[in-house]
Amino acid sequence: MRAASPAVVALGGGHGLSASLSALRLMTDRITAVVTVADDGGSSGRLRDELGVLPPGDLRMALSALCDDSDWGRTWRDLLQHRFSSSGDLDQHAVGNLLIVALWELLGDTVEGLDWVGKLLGARGRVLPMAAVPLRIEAEVKDAAGVSRLVVGQSAVAVTTGTISQVRLEPSDPPACPEAVAAIDAADWIVLGPGSWYTSVLPHLLVPGLREALHRTSARTIVTLNLASGESGETAGMRADQYLDVLHAHAPELSVDAVVADPTAVEDVAALASRSADLGARLLLRQVSRGDGTPRHDPLRLAGAYSDVLDGFLGDVGTREKPPE
């Protein structure tokens, strides 16, 4: 049986990481979110360019997702996410981005600043950047004729047309956040995904310090697949099993124990189960989407799926598989 409150590290960024964190905070308060720092658009991109800081937007979203579901938590969550609307320089800046950057300037320490925001919110967990410096994502993209081109920047890669063959980071060997590495070393479980596969999920595996920690940790790893095949942008036309192909191509030594997917988002269950087995993982099919037809995760349903994995229920509901020793 699992520990009552397992230590979980969730890797990702944006709305995908928010989905996994919203579920995990219902299960444990020993959560560490390790967040991508490659955003170069919107409010985050402007602050990054003007002040030379880490882009705060994905960090802000992770903190918001960990807010307690109380009047206090909901109010601070809404404040962090509030954006100004004006004809001046504040237009579309998120309040949370400004708060985070202000604390960084006052304290002179990125991690300490994020910890202070977490204390203010009463966040159920900790939020850390994946690297100590801002990153740039570059992607090799092939068009329909097989001609390759280089697409630079997270915001550009996210909406690119064509097929992405490889992504890389600039700088190529950024220093990992030491606290993030320590959290992975001490974790019971690692959760990777859902989210934008090339711009939010894979970048963590390209930071040498994080990749090495993921290879040596004794924690077990859960990969959470997205709810809809990409209809446009970076994952256009990708099937569920191809997400695992891409993951393996960029991190062939990564050990995966379970793959969580919603059956409505799986084109070929047999192919996905086979690909999961190739990675040494079991496939868990559960309805984790909301009931309104939108491709959004339901926190309670996703938490239930994660609980099944942690408790060893990896077959049909009620069928228990004994976890490995």
Secondary structure, 3 states (H helix, E strand, C coil): CCCCCCCEEEEECHHHHHHHHHHHCCCCCCEEEEECCCCCCHHHHHHHHHHCCCCCHHHHHHHHHCCCCCHHHHHHHHHHHCECCCCCCCCCCEHHHHHHHHHHHHHCCHHHHHHHHHHHHCCCCEEEECECCCCEEEEEEECCCCCEEEEECHHHHHCCCCEEEEEEEECCCCCECHHHHHHHHHCCEEEECCCCHHHHHHHHHHCHHHHHHHHHCCCEEEEECCCCCECCHHHECCCHHHHHHHHHHHCCCCCCCEEEECHHHCCCHHHHHHHHHHCCCEEEECCCECCCCCCCECHHHHHHHHHHHHHCCCCCCCCCCCCCC
